[in-house]
Amino acid sequence: MGSLKKIALILLLIFLLPAIFFSAYEISSLSQDEEVINQIYQNQLDAILYSANQYSDDVLNGWISKIQLGLEESKGTDTIPGKINQLLMLNPALTMIFIGDTLSQEESSIIFSLEDSLTGPGIAQELSGLLKEENRKINQLIVYQRSGFQKVEPLSFRIPRIKDFIILVFILEDHFKEKYVCGLVIEPNLFIEELLGPRLQVIAKDQFVLSAYKKDNDNPIYLTSTNNSISFNSVALTKDFWLLPDYYLGISTMGNSIQDLVNERTSTNLVLILVLDAVLILGVWLVFANVKREVQLAQNKSDFVSNVSHEIRTPLALIGMFAETLELGRVKSEKKKQEYYSIIHKETNRLTGIVNRILNFSRMEANKKILKIEPVDLDDTIREVLSTYEFHLQNKGFTYELRTNLESKVYADQQALVEVIVNLMDNAIKYSPTKKHIEIMTGRQNNYGFLVVKDHGVGISKHDQKHVFDKFYRVSSGDLAKSKGTGLGLSLVKEIMENHQGKIDLKSEPGKGSSFYLYFPISNVKERAYA
Ligand code: ADP
C-alpha cells in the first residue's frame, strides 16, 4: 500500500494543506478587518459628536461677543442694554446674564433677566456667594484671560431655587482693561432642544439618530428622529457635552449599523469558508476512496494473472509429461498406461474447470450470461451435486452431513445453482486443512429458500469478510496464500445470486470455520433472460 500512502500524502499536500492555511489566514484576517472597520466607524461617530459640541461652543462664543458689546453700552445705566435684551429675547434657554466685579468679589453688580422671578431680591447675594465658593475656578479663568484665552467654565455649585439651571462663567474685559466675571444661567433642556436641536437634525440627516441624555436618566431628553416607525439601533457611542456637565450626547445608526453589517459579513464569510473546507475534504476523501479501490483492483488483477498462470502450469506440465512418456512408448504395462491416461484426463478436467470459471466470470462481467430462471427443487439439486461430488470428498478425506428441510421449489437457473454450490463446496474443501467435515442444510425463511454450506476450516477475519466477494480478491496472509485459486469464485457466486434477486450472507470466525448462506426467492419471480 506504499502507493496509496503516496497518493494520500499528495492529496493532503495539494488540496488539504493549502485549504487549511488559507482558511486559517482568512479567519484571522476577517477579525482584523472587522477591528479596522470598527475603528474607522467609531472615529466617524466620534467626529459627528465632536461637531455637535463644536457647534454649541460657537453659539456660546456668539453670545459672549454680544455681551461684550452690551457691556460697553450698559456703562452707568440701570436698564438692560439693547444687545443683551435682544440676546435674552431670542434665546429662551438663556434665562439670566450677570456681570460681577472680579477684584472686589463683592455682590454681583449687574443682573440681566427677562424674568422678574429670577432677578428678585437676594439673587445678587446668592450669586456672589457662589462666585466666592468657586473662587479658585474664577482666578484660573482670569489667568487664562490674561494670556489671551477666553475659557468658559460651568460652575459645579448650584443656587437652590434655580438648581436645574447650569451656570457658565467667563472673564470679560472692557475698554479700560477692567475685568468682570460674567455668568450665563442656562436652562439645559431648552438649550439642547431649541439651539442645538436644529443643528443636530442637519448633522444626523437620514443616516443617524442623535440623542441627548441627562446623566442620571436613560430616557433621552432629545432625539433627532421623532418618527416612531423608524427603528434605530442602540446607542453606538456617547460623548459628554463640553458645556453641560450633567448631559451627554449619543449617536445611533438607522437600520443596519456598520457593525451589524461587518458582523454579518464576517459570519457569512466564516460559514462559507467552513462549507468550502467541508466540501473539499469530502471531495478529497471521495477521490482517495476511489483511487484506493482502483489500486486494490489493479493489485488483485495482477495477483490473478500470476495465480491463474500458476494454476494452469501444473496440470499442463503433468499432461505434457505423461503424454510424452506414452508417446515415446516407454510405458509397457497396461495398468501403468491406464493410470497415466486417468491422470491426463483428471488434469484436463481441472484445466477445463479453470477455463470455464474464467469464461463464466467474463460472461457475467459482460452481462452476457443468460439465466433461465424456473422453479427448481433445491433439495434435489443439492443431493445430485453431492452424489457426483461424494467420491471427490472421500478422496480428500472429508465427511459430510446433509439436512434438507425445504419442501417448496425456488426460482433459479439450474446450471447456475449447481455452479454456485460447487464453488462453495470447493472452497470448503480448499480452506479446511485439518477438521475435514462439511455440513449442508436447506430450509425456508420468509419468502426465501436457503442453502448453507458450513465448514470447520480456517475461517475468515472480519476485515477479509468485507472483501472476499470482490473480484480477484484473495486472502493474502498465512498458509491460505499457498492454496490455489483465482479469486473469482465468490465474486461469481455473488453476481449469480444478485441476478437471481437472491441474497448471500457469510458468518465466519477465524480458526473455527465459515458458513455461507444463499437465499433464493420462493415467491413468484418472473422468468427472465439476462442478455
Ligand atoms: P479463490 O479462488 O481464492 O478461492 P474465491 O473468490 O472463491 O477465490 O475466495 C476468495 C477468498 O475467500 C479466498 O482466497 C479465501 O481466502 C477466502 N475463502 C473463500 N471461501 C472460504 C472458506 N470456506 N473458508 C475460508 N476462507 C475462504
Residues whose N, C-alpha, C, O or C-beta is under 5 A from the ligand:
A	BS01	ADP	N427 A428 Y431 G457 G459 I460 V468 Y473 R474 V475 L480 K484 G485 T486 G487 L488 G489 L490 S491 S514
